[in-house]
Amino acid sequence: MWQFWLIASGIFFIAEVITTGFLVFWLGISGLITMCVSFFTDNLIIQTTIFVILSAILILATKPFVKKFVNKDNNNEKTNAFSIIGKKAIVIKDINSINGVGQIKVDGEVWSAEGINGSNIEKGTEVEVTKIDGVKAIVSPILK
């Protein structure tokens, strides 16, 4: 029966490499320990019980520790194009959505822009970037 636990552990370790949660790793460790137990007893119920209990203990004991090192979704910083969403900008070239022309300047960078819902916006207007569509910033005028 030790071969089964060795193969199961190998599958768990391969699955851990594919995933990012650092959860399946403990199933692999539990499988290896259960493989060692299988040398002393042939009872499948005892082996399975040890595997389940060890897995639960290892996962629950290390969960707070792992949370410190795994990136949380709400802490991810926006980068590249998505970093300008919500920022204010100035129209430096008239935005004409029909002709597909227009530019804004935000954080010192020049971006191609399009008015929200196909609106036209004049040069010098203060706008807010609402989203990114391909390589264009979609903007809406800021009402004063």
PyMOL commands that place a pseudoatom at each C-alpha (Angstrom):
pseudoatom trace, name=CA, resn=MET, resi=1, chain=A, elem=C, hetatm=0, pos=[0.000, 0.000, 0.000]
pseudoatom trace, name=CA, resn=TRP, resi=2, chain=A, elem=C, hetatm=0, pos=[2.995, 2.307, 0.423]
pseudoatom trace, name=CA, resn=GLN, resi=3, chain=A, elem=C, hetatm=0, pos=[3.189, 2.695, -3.362]
pseudoatom trace, name=CA, resn=PHE, resi=4, chain=A, elem=C, hetatm=0, pos=[-0.280, 4.262, -3.408]
pseudoatom trace, name=CA, resn=TRP, resi=5, chain=A, elem=C, hetatm=0, pos=[0.703, 6.902, -0.829]
pseudoatom trace, name=CA, resn=LEU, resi=6, chain=A, elem=C, hetatm=0, pos=[3.944, 7.645, -2.686]
pseudoatom trace, name=CA, resn=ILE, resi=7, chain=A, elem=C, hetatm=0, pos=[2.088, 8.160, -5.986]
pseudoatom trace, name=CA, resn=ALA, resi=8, chain=A, elem=C, hetatm=0, pos=[-0.598, 10.251, -4.257]
pseudoatom trace, name=CA, resn=SER, resi=9, chain=A, elem=C, hetatm=0, pos=[2.105, 12.430, -2.682]
pseudoatom trace, name=CA, resn=GLY, resi=10, chain=A, elem=C, hetatm=0, pos=[3.765, 12.909, -6.057]
pseudoatom trace, name=CA, resn=ILE, resi=11, chain=A, elem=C, hetatm=0, pos=[0.454, 13.964, -7.587]
pseudoatom trace, name=CA, resn=PHE, resi=12, chain=A, elem=C, hetatm=0, pos=[-0.152, 16.413, -4.721]
pseudoatom trace, name=CA, resn=PHE, resi=13, chain=A, elem=C, hetatm=0, pos=[3.324, 17.941, -5.133]
pseudoatom trace, name=CA, resn=ILE, resi=14, chain=A, elem=C, hetatm=0, pos=[2.828, 18.326, -8.895]
pseudoatom trace, name=CA, resn=ALA, resi=15, chain=A, elem=C, hetatm=0, pos=[-0.565, 19.944, -8.252]
pseudoatom trace, name=CA, resn=GLU, resi=16, chain=A, elem=C, hetatm=0, pos=[1.105, 22.339, -5.795]
pseudoatom trace, name=CA, resn=VAL, resi=17, chain=A, elem=C, hetatm=0, pos=[3.538, 23.455, -8.473]
pseudoatom trace, name=CA, resn=ILE, resi=18, chain=A, elem=C, hetatm=0, pos=[0.582, 24.233, -10.750]
pseudoatom trace, name=CA, resn=THR, resi=19, chain=A, elem=C, hetatm=0, pos=[-1.462, 26.082, -8.101]
pseudoatom trace, name=CA, resn=THR, resi=20, chain=A, elem=C, hetatm=0, pos=[-0.446, 29.069, -5.988]
pseudoatom trace, name=CA, resn=GLY, resi=21, chain=A, elem=C, hetatm=0, pos=[-2.294, 28.570, -2.726]
pseudoatom trace, name=CA, resn=PHE, resi=22, chain=A, elem=C, hetatm=0, pos=[0.298, 26.538, -0.805]
pseudoatom trace, name=CA, resn=LEU, resi=23, chain=A, elem=C, hetatm=0, pos=[-2.463, 24.170, 0.301]
pseudoatom trace, name=CA, resn=VAL, resi=24, chain=A, elem=C, hetatm=0, pos=[-1.905, 20.982, -1.671]
pseudoatom trace, name=CA, resn=PHE, resi=25, chain=A, elem=C, hetatm=0, pos=[1.698, 20.842, -0.412]
pseudoatom trace, name=CA, resn=TRP, resi=26, chain=A, elem=C, hetatm=0, pos=[0.454, 19.710, 2.999]
pseudoatom trace, name=CA, resn=LEU, resi=27, chain=A, elem=C, hetatm=0, pos=[-1.552, 16.904, 1.415]
pseudoatom trace, name=CA, resn=GLY, resi=28, chain=A, elem=C, hetatm=0, pos=[1.697, 15.686, -0.155]
pseudoatom trace, name=CA, resn=ILE, resi=29, chain=A, elem=C, hetatm=0, pos=[3.491, 15.818, 3.205]
pseudoatom trace, name=CA, resn=SER, resi=30, chain=A, elem=C, hetatm=0, pos=[0.593, 13.940, 4.837]
pseudoatom trace, name=CA, resn=GLY, resi=31, chain=A, elem=C, hetatm=0, pos=[0.799, 11.343, 2.077]
pseudoatom trace, name=CA, resn=LEU, resi=32, chain=A, elem=C, hetatm=0, pos=[4.511, 10.810, 2.724]
pseudoatom trace, name=CA, resn=ILE, resi=33, chain=A, elem=C, hetatm=0, pos=[3.957, 10.409, 6.472]
pseudoatom trace, name=CA, resn=THR, resi=34, chain=A, elem=C, hetatm=0, pos=[1.062, 8.036, 5.818]
pseudoatom trace, name=CA, resn=MET, resi=35, chain=A, elem=C, hetatm=0, pos=[3.358, 6.060, 3.507]
pseudoatom trace, name=CA, resn=CYS, resi=36, chain=A, elem=C, hetatm=0, pos=[5.729, 5.588, 6.462]
pseudoatom trace, name=CA, resn=VAL, resi=37, chain=A, elem=C, hetatm=0, pos=[2.789, 4.471, 8.628]
pseudoatom trace, name=CA, resn=SER, resi=38, chain=A, elem=C, hetatm=0, pos=[1.814, 1.919, 5.961]
pseudoatom trace, name=CA, resn=PHE, resi=39, chain=A, elem=C, hetatm=0, pos=[5.080, 0.067, 6.687]
pseudoatom trace, name=CA, resn=PHE, resi=40, chain=A, elem=C, hetatm=0, pos=[3.748, -0.687, 10.195]
pseudoatom trace, name=CA, resn=THR, resi=41, chain=A, elem=C, hetatm=0, pos=[0.076, -1.430, 9.472]
pseudoatom trace, name=CA, resn=ASP, resi=42, chain=A, elem=C, hetatm=0, pos=[-1.877, -2.730, 6.500]
pseudoatom trace, name=CA, resn=ASN, resi=43, chain=A, elem=C, hetatm=0, pos=[-5.187, -1.388, 7.806]
pseudoatom trace, name=CA, resn=LEU, resi=44, chain=A, elem=C, hetatm=0, pos=[-6.494, 1.032, 5.176]
pseudoatom trace, name=CA, resn=ILE, resi=45, chain=A, elem=C, hetatm=0, pos=[-8.880, 2.716, 7.630]
pseudoatom trace, name=CA, resn=ILE, resi=46, chain=A, elem=C, hetatm=0, pos=[-6.008, 3.610, 9.991]
pseudoatom trace, name=CA, resn=GLN, resi=47, chain=A, elem=C, hetatm=0, pos=[-3.905, 4.912, 7.088]
pseudoatom trace, name=CA, resn=THR, resi=48, chain=A, elem=C, hetatm=0, pos=[-6.739, 7.025, 5.693]
pseudoatom trace, name=CA, resn=THR, resi=49, chain=A, elem=C, hetatm=0, pos=[-7.582, 8.382, 9.149]
pseudoatom trace, name=CA, resn=ILE, resi=50, chain=A, elem=C, hetatm=0, pos=[-3.967, 9.387, 9.720]
pseudoatom trace, name=CA, resn=PHE, resi=51, chain=A, elem=C, hetatm=0, pos=[-3.852, 11.043, 6.292]
pseudoatom trace, name=CA, resn=VAL, resi=52, chain=A, elem=C, hetatm=0, pos=[-7.033, 13.066, 6.916]
pseudoatom trace, name=CA, resn=ILE, resi=53, chain=A, elem=C, hetatm=0, pos=[-6.076, 14.113, 10.457]
pseudoatom trace, name=CA, resn=LEU, resi=54, chain=A, elem=C, hetatm=0, pos=[-2.514, 15.075, 9.478]
pseudoatom trace, name=CA, resn=SER, resi=55, chain=A, elem=C, hetatm=0, pos=[-3.752, 17.048, 6.469]
pseudoatom trace, name=CA, resn=ALA, resi=56, chain=A, elem=C, hetatm=0, pos=[-6.238, 18.986, 8.587]
pseudoatom trace, name=CA, resn=ILE, resi=57, chain=A, elem=C, hetatm=0, pos=[-3.680, 19.719, 11.320]
pseudoatom trace, name=CA, resn=LEU, resi=58, chain=A, elem=C, hetatm=0, pos=[-0.987, 20.847, 8.878]
pseudoatom trace, name=CA, resn=ILE, resi=59, chain=A, elem=C, hetatm=0, pos=[-3.345, 23.053, 6.867]
pseudoatom trace, name=CA, resn=LEU, resi=60, chain=A, elem=C, hetatm=0, pos=[-4.950, 24.671, 9.912]
pseudoatom trace, name=CA, resn=ALA, resi=61, chain=A, elem=C, hetatm=0, pos=[-1.646, 25.128, 11.760]
pseudoatom trace, name=CA, resn=THR, resi=62, chain=A, elem=C, hetatm=0, pos=[0.091, 26.850, 8.862]
pseudoatom trace, name=CA, resn=LYS, resi=63, chain=A, elem=C, hetatm=0, pos=[-2.794, 28.899, 7.451]
pseudoatom trace, name=CA, resn=PRO, resi=64, chain=A, elem=C, hetatm=0, pos=[-2.076, 32.047, 9.546]
pseudoatom trace, name=CA, resn=PHE, resi=65, chain=A, elem=C, hetatm=0, pos=[1.641, 31.785, 8.733]
pseudoatom trace, name=CA, resn=VAL, resi=66, chain=A, elem=C, hetatm=0, pos=[1.008, 31.421, 4.990]
pseudoatom trace, name=CA, resn=LYS, resi=67, chain=A, elem=C, hetatm=0, pos=[-1.414, 34.382, 4.916]
pseudoatom trace, name=CA, resn=LYS, resi=68, chain=A, elem=C, hetatm=0, pos=[1.458, 36.693, 5.884]
pseudoatom trace, name=CA, resn=PHE, resi=69, chain=A, elem=C, hetatm=0, pos=[3.416, 35.776, 2.775]
pseudoatom trace, name=CA, resn=VAL, resi=70, chain=A, elem=C, hetatm=0, pos=[0.738, 35.230, 0.138]
pseudoatom trace, name=CA, resn=ASN, resi=71, chain=A, elem=C, hetatm=0, pos=[-0.395, 38.369, -1.730]
pseudoatom trace, name=CA, resn=LYS, resi=72, chain=A, elem=C, hetatm=0, pos=[-3.891, 39.450, -0.884]
pseudoatom trace, name=CA, resn=ASP, resi=73, chain=A, elem=C, hetatm=0, pos=[-6.111, 40.643, -3.728]
pseudoatom trace, name=CA, resn=ASN, resi=74, chain=A, elem=C, hetatm=0, pos=[-6.989, 43.886, -1.972]
pseudoatom trace, name=CA, resn=ASN, resi=75, chain=A, elem=C, hetatm=0, pos=[-3.312, 44.793, -1.466]
pseudoatom trace, name=CA, resn=ASN, resi=76, chain=A, elem=C, hetatm=0, pos=[-2.294, 44.465, -5.104]
pseudoatom trace, name=CA, resn=GLU, resi=77, chain=A, elem=C, hetatm=0, pos=[-1.158, 47.739, -6.555]
pseudoatom trace, name=CA, resn=LYS, resi=78, chain=A, elem=C, hetatm=0, pos=[-2.425, 48.750, -9.948]
pseudoatom trace, name=CA, resn=THR, resi=79, chain=A, elem=C, hetatm=0, pos=[0.337, 48.976, -12.502]
pseudoatom trace, name=CA, resn=ASN, resi=80, chain=A, elem=C, hetatm=0, pos=[0.886, 50.060, -16.061]
pseudoatom trace, name=CA, resn=ALA, resi=81, chain=A, elem=C, hetatm=0, pos=[-2.199, 51.336, -17.866]
pseudoatom trace, name=CA, resn=PHE, resi=82, chain=A, elem=C, hetatm=0, pos=[-4.608, 50.488, -15.052]
pseudoatom trace, name=CA, resn=SER, resi=83, chain=A, elem=C, hetatm=0, pos=[-2.737, 52.785, -12.670]
pseudoatom trace, name=CA, resn=ILE, resi=84, chain=A, elem=C, hetatm=0, pos=[-4.268, 55.863, -14.337]
pseudoatom trace, name=CA, resn=ILE, resi=85, chain=A, elem=C, hetatm=0, pos=[-7.896, 54.828, -13.844]
pseudoatom trace, name=CA, resn=GLY, resi=86, chain=A, elem=C, hetatm=0, pos=[-9.612, 57.355, -11.597]
pseudoatom trace, name=CA, resn=LYS, resi=87, chain=A, elem=C, hetatm=0, pos=[-6.955, 60.035, -12.113]
pseudoatom trace, name=CA, resn=LYS, resi=88, chain=A, elem=C, hetatm=0, pos=[-7.541, 63.524, -13.433]
pseudoatom trace, name=CA, resn=ALA, resi=89, chain=A, elem=C, hetatm=0, pos=[-6.069, 64.576, -16.755]
pseudoatom trace, name=CA, resn=ILE, resi=90, chain=A, elem=C, hetatm=0, pos=[-6.062, 67.508, -19.188]
pseudoatom trace, name=CA, resn=VAL, resi=91, chain=A, elem=C, hetatm=0, pos=[-7.169, 67.198, -22.804]
pseudoatom trace, name=CA, resn=ILE, resi=92, chain=A, elem=C, hetatm=0, pos=[-4.225, 68.345, -24.931]
pseudoatom trace, name=CA, resn=LYS, resi=93, chain=A, elem=C, hetatm=0, pos=[-5.783, 67.534, -28.333]
pseudoatom trace, name=CA, resn=ASP, resi=94, chain=A, elem=C, hetatm=0, pos=[-9.536, 67.762, -29.005]
pseudoatom trace, name=CA, resn=ILE, resi=95, chain=A, elem=C, hetatm=0, pos=[-11.240, 64.412, -28.461]
pseudoatom trace, name=CA, resn=ASN, resi=96, chain=A, elem=C, hetatm=0, pos=[-13.409, 63.539, -31.442]
pseudoatom trace, name=CA, resn=SER, resi=97, chain=A, elem=C, hetatm=0, pos=[-14.838, 60.071, -30.995]
pseudoatom trace, name=CA, resn=ILE, resi=98, chain=A, elem=C, hetatm=0, pos=[-16.204, 59.908, -34.549]
pseudoatom trace, name=CA, resn=ASN, resi=99, chain=A, elem=C, hetatm=0, pos=[-12.738, 60.400, -36.075]
pseudoatom trace, name=CA, resn=GLY, resi=100, chain=A, elem=C, hetatm=0, pos=[-11.043, 58.469, -33.280]
pseudoatom trace, name=CA, resn=VAL, resi=101, chain=A, elem=C, hetatm=0, pos=[-8.628, 61.254, -32.383]
pseudoatom trace, name=CA, resn=GLY, resi=102, chain=A, elem=C, hetatm=0, pos=[-7.776, 62.952, -29.134]
pseudoatom trace, name=CA, resn=GLN, resi=103, chain=A, elem=C, hetatm=0, pos=[-5.099, 62.978, -26.477]
pseudoatom trace, name=CA, resn=ILE, resi=104, chain=A, elem=C, hetatm=0, pos=[-4.849, 63.605, -22.761]
pseudoatom trace, name=CA, resn=LYS, resi=105, chain=A, elem=C, hetatm=0, pos=[-1.952, 64.217, -20.425]
pseudoatom trace, name=CA, resn=VAL, resi=106, chain=A, elem=C, hetatm=0, pos=[-2.012, 62.376, -17.105]
pseudoatom trace, name=CA, resn=ASP, resi=107, chain=A, elem=C, hetatm=0, pos=[0.914, 62.098, -14.676]
pseudoatom trace, name=CA, resn=GLY, resi=108, chain=A, elem=C, hetatm=0, pos=[3.186, 63.637, -17.307]
pseudoatom trace, name=CA, resn=GLU, resi=109, chain=A, elem=C, hetatm=0, pos=[2.327, 60.978, -19.896]
pseudoatom trace, name=CA, resn=VAL, resi=110, chain=A, elem=C, hetatm=0, pos=[0.404, 61.495, -23.119]
pseudoatom trace, name=CA, resn=TRP, resi=111, chain=A, elem=C, hetatm=0, pos=[-2.365, 59.001, -23.833]
pseudoatom trace, name=CA, resn=SER, resi=112, chain=A, elem=C, hetatm=0, pos=[-4.727, 58.515, -26.752]
pseudoatom trace, name=CA, resn=ALA, resi=113, chain=A, elem=C, hetatm=0, pos=[-8.197, 59.154, -25.447]
pseudoatom trace, name=CA, resn=GLU, resi=114, chain=A, elem=C, hetatm=0, pos=[-11.839, 58.707, -26.257]
pseudoatom trace, name=CA, resn=GLY, resi=115, chain=A, elem=C, hetatm=0, pos=[-14.850, 60.349, -24.642]
pseudoatom trace, name=CA, resn=ILE, resi=116, chain=A, elem=C, hetatm=0, pos=[-17.164, 58.194, -22.601]
pseudoatom trace, name=CA, resn=ASN, resi=117, chain=A, elem=C, hetatm=0, pos=[-20.216, 57.122, -24.643]
pseudoatom trace, name=CA, resn=GLY, resi=118, chain=A, elem=C, hetatm=0, pos=[-18.617, 58.604, -27.761]
pseudoatom trace, name=CA, resn=SER, resi=119, chain=A, elem=C, hetatm=0, pos=[-18.734, 62.203, -26.524]
pseudoatom trace, name=CA, resn=ASN, resi=120, chain=A, elem=C, hetatm=0, pos=[-16.506, 64.951, -27.936]
pseudoatom trace, name=CA, resn=ILE, resi=121, chain=A, elem=C, hetatm=0, pos=[-14.359, 66.951, -25.506]
pseudoatom trace, name=CA, resn=GLU, resi=122, chain=A, elem=C, hetatm=0, pos=[-12.485, 70.182, -26.214]
pseudoatom trace, name=CA, resn=LYS, resi=123, chain=A, elem=C, hetatm=0, pos=[-8.802, 70.883, -25.630]
pseudoatom trace, name=CA, resn=GLY, resi=124, chain=A, elem=C, hetatm=0, pos=[-8.044, 72.245, -22.149]
pseudoatom trace, name=CA, resn=THR, resi=125, chain=A, elem=C, hetatm=0, pos=[-10.947, 70.429, -20.465]
pseudoatom trace, name=CA, resn=GLU, resi=126, chain=A, elem=C, hetatm=0, pos=[-10.202, 68.639, -17.207]
pseudoatom trace, name=CA, resn=VAL, resi=127, chain=A, elem=C, hetatm=0, pos=[-11.276, 64.997, -17.417]
pseudoatom trace, name=CA, resn=GLU, resi=128, chain=A, elem=C, hetatm=0, pos=[-11.206, 61.861, -15.316]
pseudoatom trace, name=CA, resn=VAL, resi=129, chain=A, elem=C, hetatm=0, pos=[-10.001, 58.515, -16.671]
pseudoatom trace, name=CA, resn=THR, resi=130, chain=A, elem=C, hetatm=0, pos=[-12.849, 56.033, -16.181]
pseudoatom trace, name=CA, resn=LYS, resi=131, chain=A, elem=C, hetatm=0, pos=[-11.405, 52.943, -17.851]
pseudoatom trace, name=CA, resn=ILE, resi=132, chain=A, elem=C, hetatm=0, pos=[-8.886, 51.620, -20.361]
pseudoatom trace, name=CA, resn=ASP, resi=133, chain=A, elem=C, hetatm=0, pos=[-10.082, 50.171, -23.662]
pseudoatom trace, name=CA, resn=GLY, resi=134, chain=A, elem=C, hetatm=0, pos=[-7.204, 48.619, -25.550]
pseudoatom trace, name=CA, resn=VAL, resi=135, chain=A, elem=C, hetatm=0, pos=[-4.639, 51.419, -25.883]
pseudoatom trace, name=CA, resn=LYS, resi=136, chain=A, elem=C, hetatm=0, pos=[-7.067, 54.277, -25.305]
pseudoatom trace, name=CA, resn=ALA, resi=137, chain=A, elem=C, hetatm=0, pos=[-8.094, 55.917, -22.091]
pseudoatom trace, name=CA, resn=ILE, resi=138, chain=A, elem=C, hetatm=0, pos=[-11.829, 56.412, -21.817]
pseudoatom trace, name=CA, resn=VAL, resi=139, chain=A, elem=C, hetatm=0, pos=[-12.481, 59.754, -20.132]
pseudoatom trace, name=CA, resn=SER, resi=140, chain=A, elem=C, hetatm=0, pos=[-15.373, 61.819, -18.875]
pseudoatom trace, name=CA, resn=PRO, resi=141, chain=A, elem=C, hetatm=0, pos=[-15.361, 65.579, -18.306]
pseudoatom trace, name=CA, resn=ILE, resi=142, chain=A, elem=C, hetatm=0, pos=[-15.187, 66.767, -14.710]
pseudoatom trace, name=CA, resn=LEU, resi=143, chain=A, elem=C, hetatm=0, pos=[-18.121, 69.033, -14.016]
pseudoatom trace, name=CA, resn=LYS, resi=144, chain=A, elem=C, hetatm=0, pos=[-17.278, 72.036, -11.885]
for i in range(1, 144): cmd.bond("trace and resi %d" % i, "trace and resi %d" % (i + 1))
show_as sticks, trace
zoom trace
